[in-house]
Amino acid sequence: MSQEPDLSRLPAPDTIRSKGFTLKGATAFAEARFGAGAMERVLPLLEPDLREVLSVPVLSSTWYPFRYQVALYEGIDRAFGAGDFALCRQIGRYTAETEATSFHKVLLKLANMKTWLKIAGSMWGMYYSAGSLSAEAFHDAGGVARISGFHPISKAFCEDFAGWLEQIIKMGGKTEVSLRHTECVLDGAPACLYKATWHG
């Protein structure tokens, strides 16, 4: 029997907060992909406190418990997905595309991916109260992104981030993008690593 990974070195999940952008992006994805009544199928699958939060307009700039974000991803996956969190990767792709401003899209075209991820890393704290995002070993055809000091709670979040990063790379003009979540803290790794390769 395999041992459970020791996650005690990471921030406790209940202490992590994320901005309302994340909740709004996930609900917008569900409604865009599955219709205006999509959340009616998701809400019964959520805990009462999260249902209450979603019963009123979510404020983009307000801090909410990070576990709400993860639970919403899992609820959308249970309602419409196959249980493998592949749908969560689609949520990440959707939010990368819809939340990027015109300025961000131009910057993606002009800057190399390592520079863009450094910018994204500096903005991590605007969305999450713990952890950090950094770029490693980037070259013309690929690179590695690292999330350190962060408890993702569930691989639903890992897949969402993978989808976000994959779409960001495509928006930067890269083709044949392949992105793998090669190491995960939930499996005992010291950090979550995302390895990307591309052409262009």
C-alpha positions as CSV (number, residue, x, y, z in Angstrom):
1,M,0.0,0.0,0.0
2,S,1.4,3.4,-1.0
3,Q,1.9,6.0,1.7
4,E,-0.1,9.3,1.6
5,P,2.2,12.2,0.7
6,D,3.2,14.5,3.6
7,L,1.6,17.8,2.7
8,S,2.2,19.4,6.2
9,R,4.9,21.6,4.7
10,L,2.3,23.4,2.5
11,P,-0.1,26.0,3.6
12,A,-3.2,24.5,5.1
13,P,-6.0,24.4,2.5
14,D,-8.4,26.3,4.7
15,T,-6.0,29.2,5.0
16,I,-5.7,29.8,1.3
17,R,-7.9,32.4,-0.4
18,S,-8.5,33.1,-4.1
19,K,-10.2,36.0,-5.9
20,G,-13.7,35.9,-7.2
21,F,-12.4,36.0,-10.7
22,T,-11.9,32.3,-10.4
23,L,-15.5,31.5,-9.4
24,K,-16.9,33.8,-12.1
25,G,-14.8,32.3,-14.7
26,A,-15.9,28.7,-13.9
27,T,-19.6,29.6,-13.8
28,A,-19.2,31.5,-17.1
29,F,-17.6,28.4,-18.7
30,A,-20.4,26.2,-17.5
31,E,-23.1,28.5,-18.9
32,A,-21.2,29.1,-22.2
33,R,-20.5,25.4,-22.8
34,F,-23.7,23.8,-21.4
35,G,-26.3,26.5,-21.6
36,A,-27.9,29.1,-19.4
37,G,-29.3,26.6,-17.0
38,A,-26.1,24.7,-16.5
39,M,-25.5,25.8,-12.9
40,E,-28.9,24.4,-11.9
41,R,-27.3,21.0,-12.4
42,V,-24.1,21.9,-10.6
43,L,-25.5,23.7,-7.5
44,P,-27.1,20.6,-5.9
45,L,-23.7,18.9,-6.0
46,L,-22.1,21.6,-3.9
47,E,-21.9,22.2,-0.2
48,P,-24.5,24.6,1.3
49,D,-22.0,27.3,2.1
50,L,-20.8,27.4,-1.5
51,R,-24.3,27.3,-2.9
52,E,-25.1,30.3,-0.7
53,V,-22.1,32.2,-2.1
54,L,-23.1,31.5,-5.6
55,S,-26.8,32.5,-5.0
56,V,-25.7,36.2,-5.1
57,P,-23.4,38.0,-7.6
58,V,-19.7,37.0,-7.0
59,L,-17.4,40.0,-6.7
60,S,-14.3,39.6,-8.9
61,S,-11.9,41.4,-6.5
62,T,-13.2,39.8,-3.3
63,W,-11.2,37.0,-1.5
64,Y,-13.1,33.7,-1.1
65,P,-11.9,30.4,0.4
66,F,-9.8,28.7,-2.2
67,R,-11.7,25.4,-1.4
68,Y,-14.8,27.0,-3.0
69,Q,-12.9,27.4,-6.3
70,V,-11.8,23.7,-6.2
71,A,-15.2,22.5,-5.2
72,L,-16.9,24.4,-8.0
73,Y,-14.5,22.8,-10.5
74,E,-15.2,19.4,-9.1
75,G,-19.0,20.0,-9.2
76,I,-18.9,21.1,-12.8
77,D,-16.8,18.0,-13.6
78,R,-19.3,15.7,-11.8
79,A,-22.3,17.3,-13.5
80,F,-20.9,17.4,-17.1
81,G,-17.6,15.6,-17.2
82,A,-16.2,12.0,-17.2
83,G,-14.8,12.2,-13.6
84,D,-11.2,12.5,-14.8
85,F,-11.0,16.3,-14.5
86,A,-10.4,16.7,-18.3
87,L,-13.3,19.2,-18.2
88,C,-11.3,21.3,-15.7
89,R,-8.6,21.7,-18.3
90,Q,-11.2,23.1,-20.6
91,I,-12.2,25.6,-17.9
92,G,-8.6,26.8,-17.7
93,R,-8.5,27.2,-21.5
94,Y,-11.8,29.1,-21.5
95,T,-10.7,31.5,-18.7
96,A,-7.3,32.2,-20.3
97,E,-9.1,33.2,-23.5
98,T,-11.9,35.2,-22.0
99,E,-10.1,37.0,-19.2
100,A,-7.1,38.2,-21.2
101,T,-7.4,41.9,-22.1
102,S,-6.4,43.2,-25.5
103,F,-3.1,44.5,-23.9
104,H,-2.4,41.0,-22.6
105,K,-3.0,39.5,-26.0
106,V,-0.6,41.9,-27.7
107,L,2.0,41.3,-25.0
108,L,1.7,37.6,-25.6
109,K,2.5,38.1,-29.2
110,L,5.5,40.3,-28.5
111,A,7.1,38.7,-25.5
112,N,8.7,35.3,-25.3
113,M,7.0,32.8,-23.1
114,K,9.6,33.0,-20.3
115,T,9.1,36.7,-20.0
116,W,5.3,36.3,-20.1
117,L,5.4,33.8,-17.3
118,K,7.6,36.0,-15.2
119,I,4.9,38.7,-15.6
120,A,2.2,36.1,-14.7
121,G,4.3,35.0,-11.7
122,S,4.4,38.6,-10.4
123,M,0.6,38.6,-10.7
124,W,0.0,35.3,-8.9
125,G,-0.6,37.1,-5.6
126,M,-3.4,39.0,-7.1
127,Y,-5.3,35.8,-7.5
128,Y,-4.1,33.6,-4.7
129,S,-3.1,34.3,-1.1
130,A,-0.4,31.6,-1.0
131,G,2.2,30.1,-3.3
132,S,4.3,31.3,-6.2
133,L,4.5,30.8,-10.0
134,S,7.9,30.7,-11.7
135,A,9.3,29.9,-15.2
136,E,12.2,27.4,-15.5
137,A,14.4,26.0,-18.3
138,F,12.6,27.9,-21.1
139,H,13.9,27.7,-24.6
140,D,12.6,28.3,-28.1
141,A,10.6,25.0,-28.2
142,G,9.4,24.5,-24.6
143,G,9.9,25.1,-20.9
144,V,8.7,24.3,-17.4
145,A,6.4,26.3,-15.1
146,R,6.6,25.6,-11.3
147,I,4.0,26.3,-8.6
148,S,5.7,26.3,-5.2
149,G,4.4,26.6,-1.7
150,F,0.8,26.0,-2.7
151,H,-1.7,23.3,-1.7
152,P,-4.0,22.6,-4.8
153,I,-6.4,20.5,-2.7
154,S,-7.4,18.5,-5.8
155,K,-6.1,17.7,-9.2
156,A,-9.1,19.5,-10.5
157,F,-7.1,22.7,-9.9
158,C,-4.0,21.2,-11.4
159,E,-5.9,20.5,-14.6
160,D,-7.5,23.9,-14.7
161,F,-4.0,25.5,-14.4
162,A,-2.7,23.2,-17.1
163,G,-5.5,24.3,-19.4
164,W,-4.9,28.0,-18.6
165,L,-1.1,27.7,-19.4
166,E,-1.7,25.6,-22.5
167,Q,-4.1,28.3,-23.9
168,I,-1.8,31.1,-23.0
169,I,1.0,29.5,-25.0
170,K,-1.3,29.1,-28.0
171,M,-2.4,32.7,-27.7
172,G,1.3,33.6,-27.9
173,G,1.3,32.2,-31.4
174,K,2.8,28.8,-30.7
175,T,1.5,25.7,-32.5
176,E,1.4,22.0,-31.7
177,V,1.4,22.8,-28.0
178,S,1.7,19.8,-25.6
179,L,1.5,20.4,-21.9
180,R,2.0,17.8,-19.2
181,H,1.6,18.0,-15.4
182,T,4.8,16.0,-14.8
183,E,5.1,16.4,-11.0
184,C,2.4,17.2,-8.4
185,V,2.6,17.9,-4.7
186,L,-0.5,15.7,-4.2
187,D,1.7,12.8,-5.3
188,G,4.5,13.8,-3.0
189,A,6.6,16.0,-5.3
190,P,8.2,19.2,-3.7
191,A,6.3,21.4,-6.2
192,C,3.9,21.2,-9.1
193,L,5.7,21.2,-12.5
194,Y,4.1,21.7,-15.9
195,K,6.2,20.9,-18.9
196,A,5.3,22.4,-22.2
197,T,6.6,21.9,-25.7
198,W,5.6,23.7,-28.9
199,H,6.5,24.9,-32.4
200,G,6.6,28.5,-33.6
